[in-house]
């Protein structure tokens, strides 16, 4: 069996390790001039796969066995939140994720819709709506 596929997988894993380190999950702290420290926190997803095969002739020597294969991988970094440290207190500020489903989109649109309705009522009556 050829050693090409294990070597390809090892090289891919090494490259992924180079790209993703602990700073990808918990980012480098940022300190503002007024003493507030902000620490980004992310979720890291990694995936890879590969495959290959040795091809043979009728009477091959080991040097004549051609190999065909490939390896692929990917990394996805998604922000989750920021940790805000001020005066010894820590707060977590979540990063709003984009709505994925229709009900989530509708719920997200409600505040804007209410503002538009209030503005329309205010315009028609000349009084501020409560």
Beta strands, then each sheet from edge to edge (+ up, - down):
strand 1: 30-31
strand 2: 37-55
strand 3: 66-86
strand 4: 89-94
sheet 1: 1+ 2- 3+ 4-
end
